[in-house]
Amino acid sequence: MATERGRYYRDPAGGPDLISITNALSSIAKPALVPWSAGMTADAVIADPIAIARRARTEPTALRRELVSVHRQYTERAQDLGTRVHERAVALVLNTPYPADPEVEPYAIQLAAFYRLWRVDFDRDIEAIETTVVHRRYGYAGTGDAWVWLATGPHGRRQLWLIDYKTSAKKPDTVVYTEQPLQLAALRHAPVLLLPDDTDGEAFKVRRTGLLNLRPRSHRLIEVPSGRAQFAAFLAATRTARYLHSAPSAYDTILPPWAPGSPDRKAA
């Protein structure tokens, strides 16, 4: 569920709401976002400089508001595309109908190519898709994309992977962000898996974790660490997020009578 503090999961067992993994990770500073958002704004100006110059003279306030929001619009479009790709991925694995979506289909083709490359049999090799895991002790929950058996062990032995799909129209398929291993660590270390009837099941014993970067013309599986160090870092992020979500937005100011700016200074 979405709240003013970001997304939280309602616990079917009736306990406190559980912070989502992505919500917790939003407390981590991302220095690359500043130049990225500036680049989005620059692209918008470069795309139509004459119109921008005209509007700068005739309606500067509205123009500024629109330019400030350019990166948010791009983010919302990217998030919507990611959601649709995930829905298409579920339809691919379950072999269920999916409405025609020309923007999504190139990613679905790459996902299908990945499964063919690894000779994944959906009935035999996929344990779960789009499944929510819960860690009540630490108060978080999240949804994993796919638990898949791949022949990556010695002598071709199968190993269980937890894989998270990452989509982008422009970024190289080699991109990994620093918080992404923490996301997979949180999913991997959650002990409870929610079954379709919202009862508790035992989480899978995952051997390896990776990002499956899906691009319109390529894909790449990148193994990332998700051990104790990454899990500890994630838990620190949850503590930071909860503090920020509960901290007051303003504080009372108490000045001694002799302090500069005190209303009682003259009287003192």
C-alpha positions, 0 to 999 in steps of 0.5 A: 500500500502507498502511504505518505511515507512510501510503500508499506505492506500490510501483514496478512498475519495482522502485525504491524505494517512492513516497510517495502524493500525499495522504500527502505533503500530510498533512504540511501543517497544516490549521487548519480541522480543529480546529474541525471535529472539535470541531463533530463532537463537539458535534453528537454531544452535542447529538443526545442530551444526556440519554443523554450526561449519564447516561453522563457519570455512569455510564461517563465513561471509555468516553464520553470515548473515544467522543466523542474518536473521533467525528471519526475515524468521520465521516472514515472514513465520508466516505472510504468514500463518496468511494471508492464515488463514484469507483467509480461514476464509473468504471462510468458512463464505461465503461458497466459494471454497478454495484450499487445504492447509494442513498447514491452515486446522487445524486452519480452523477446530478450527475456525469452531468449535468456530462458532459451539460452539456459534451457529453462523448463518453466514447469521444472526449473521455476520455483516461483515468480512475483512472490512476496517475502516477509521478515517480521523480526526486522519489519520489512517485506518485498516481492521477488521476480523469479526463483529459477534453477540454472545449470551453473554448478560444477559439472552442470549441476543445477543451482537455485537463483533469485533473479531480479529483472531490471529494465532500461531503454538507454542504459547499458546492460552492464549497469549495476547500482550500489543498492541493488545487491542490498535489495537482493540480500533483503529478499534472500534473507527473508525467512517467510514466503507468502503463499497465494492464500496469504498464509506463511510458507518457508522461503527457498534456500537460494544459492546465488543471486543476480540481476537480469538486465533487460534491454530492447536489443540485449540482455545480461545476467549479472551475479551480485553478492547478497551475503551478510555484509549486504544484508547488514547494510540493508538493515541499516537502511531500514533503520534510517528510513524508519527514523526519517519517516517518524521524525518531526518536520519542525522543532520548537526553537528555545533561545535564551533572553540574551541570544541574537533574535530573541524577542525578549532581548531588549527587555533583558 
